[in-house]
Amino acid sequence: MSVAIALHRPSAAKGLRLRSQIMTDKINALRRDRIRRVLGSLDSETCERLNSALMTVTGLAR
């Protein structure tokens, strides 16, 4: 299965200080109490790309 990775450049508006990536083939569930803080945010275009990549990786894409 291919790895889908969305890349993000540092942006004060998105809250990212370093170049970041979302590794959709490394899905991991966390309990809500394990999440300490928000690291950044995604714009709607990136959210759509992430959703498509997750659908592909999980085999839910048509």
N, C-alpha and C positions, 0 to 999 in steps of 0.2 A: 504494500500500500504506500502511496506517495505521501510525503510530509507536506502539509500546507502551512506556510509561515507568513504571517502578516508583520511587516516591519514598520516601525514608528520612529520618526526623528524626534530629538528633544524639542520640547515646546512648552513655554510657560503657560500657555492657554490650556494645554492638555495635562499639565502637572508633571510632565516627564523631564527629568534632568539628564538622563543618559539615553542613548539609542537602545530601544527595547524591541522585543519580539514576542509574539504569541505563538507558542508551539502547540498547534491543535492536535498533534498526535500524542501529546503528553497530558491528557485530561486526568484531573485528580479531584476528588471530592473532599471538601473541608467542612468541618463543623463551623457554624457561624461564630462561635466564641473563639476560634483559632485565628480569625481575621482581625488584625490589630488596627489597620488604617487603610485609607484609600491611597493608592499610589499614583493614579492618573485617571483620565477619562478618554472615551472614544467618541469620535464624531459619527454621525449616522452612516456615512459611506463605509467607514472602517467596520462598523457594527454589521452591516450587510455582508461585507467580505468575510468577516469572522463567522457569521451564521452559515454562509455557504460552505466555507472550509470545514466547519464542524459537521455539517450535514454529510459532506463527502467522506470525511474520516470515519464517521460512525456508521456509514452505509445507509443513511436515511435519504440521501439525494435521489432524485428520480432521473 
